């Protein structure tokens, strides 16, 4: 393999609902394996995808639920350094996660004290190596990145 390689991105269009969110998870695993992404990195990306889609479904508003959600996945390799990018594009309410305060609610002391909601962005931030956001043509574009090193 050359010292620098970029494989063409894989794409999937889904509905903003829980059934298609599950289908997206299966798709992500399949394309990531085809791109030789290590299992630990696939798990990280899948957690981020689950949370991102849950946010679209729960907080995106009616347009997010009636417009297609577009997913794109690609991998770049350069001299042993690898980066996988997963982009989620939805037509929901404009929301830039990079401007959202990292912790708006106090963390629970135990699982018994935990309440659903409010920690999705914190999870995405902790599982990803980088997040980027842009709003274009009425759509949110969130790109989640994970990186790893391959042995020579």
HELIX and SHEET records of a PDB file:
HELIX    1   1 UNK A   18  UNK A   34  1                                  17    
HELIX    2   2 UNK A   39  UNK A   59  1                                  21    
HELIX    3   3 UNK A   62  UNK A   66  1                                   5    
HELIX    4   4 UNK A   97  UNK A   99  5                                   3    
HELIX    5   5 UNK A  111  UNK A  113  5                                   3    
HELIX    6   6 UNK A  120  UNK A  127  1                                   8    
SHEET    1   A 3 UNK A   4  UNK A   6  0                                        
SHEET    2   A 3 UNK A  69  UNK A  78 -1                                        
SHEET    3   A 3 UNK A  10  UNK A  14 -1                                        
SHEET    1   B 5 UNK A   4  UNK A   6  0                                        
SHEET    2   B 5 UNK A  69  UNK A  78 -1                                        
SHEET    3   B 5 UNK A  81  UNK A  90 -1                                        
SHEET    4   B 5 UNK A 139  UNK A 149 -1                                        
SHEET    5   B 5 UNK A 130  UNK A 136 -1                                        
END                                                                             
